[in-house]
């Protein structure tokens, strides 16, 4: 595949100082790169969506490699729970906006790289204007609404989308580019039902895994800019850390794809949270709620537990989560077991279900209501909200 058009037209205008030549010398002596390739890297404009697990390694290595202009989009701040995998941030950055923490680290890695920060959530009303200014878009997000938004904006603007995803011990990598091959919608026409696929916040991720996938995203980006190697277009790389095995699947373009197919029906970004039935921004207090399911705030539950009779507490997390922390006198019924155990409960009793941040408990309460239980609510924000608002001595995870 040829170089990206803008880079091909402008790389000749870039020049390398003597210090840059020394810095990139191991690139310059490679016949696949040379000084001309390094100028292409310096001319390139790459936008990374997210500065978390995937964004940390890919931004670090793109900066070290000399990609001249990096844009980073993230609305979040650095939290203790990030440091197990988000290596671009450190303990001294706790509470700092992630984009600023990442910018500082990138300038430490390579002062010749310019970094533009966008401390905001990517939305339908800002993605197109933002993407226009960049040559390559890298998707380092962890939620379905943003993945569909990134894909659609890239297709509409004819931008390459270097895609990676991680969960527990498994990762995926490919390059979506609607004008050259399949896009994300060709592979995943519809999002999974809300709650079916847990986020990393609820399901966990091996800290090393995003490093492996993020570095592969950086590698594919460099190849794309330099115009070398075999592209990942039409190929999905699967990695299993437990087995230490890579597999590859062939991806095909869907001629009926609603955005990159022969007769597209999506001509502009849509409401992705409505399309996916879940929020793009997940956090301790920002969980997609079902308005038909009653919720109980932590302080309200705390007061109710002092009364008699008090509601029955049902913990729908996994046993290993309950070992970290739990509410006193709660009954552990993992979400996977709940459908087959609903008959164990008396519908006359008042019950409150809880999980980590309130996502699983919404669906658990919905199952109870479908089974005819009328006195079931869920704990708003889960046990994480309880630890922040009621019992500050409780460990958070």
Secondary structure, DSSP 8 states (H G I E B T S, - for coil): ----HHHHHHGGG----HHHHHHTHHHHTSTTTHHHHHHHHHH-EEEEE-SSHHHHHHHHHHHHHT-SEEEEE---B--GGGTTT-TT--GGGTTSBHHHHHHHHHHHH-TTSEEEEE-S---TTTHHHHHTT-SEEEE---SHHHHHHHHHHHHHHT-EEEEEEEEBTEEEEEEE-TTTS--HHHH-SS---TTTS--HHHH-B-TTHHHHHHHHHHHHHHHHHHT-S---BTEEEEEETTTTEEEEEE----TT-TTTSTT----S---HHHHHTS-SS-BTTB----TTS-EE-HHHHHHHTTSSS--EEEE-S-HHHHTT---TT-EE--HHHHHHHGGGS-TTS-EEEE-SSSHHHHHHHHHHHHTT--SEEEETTHHHHHHHHT-TTS---
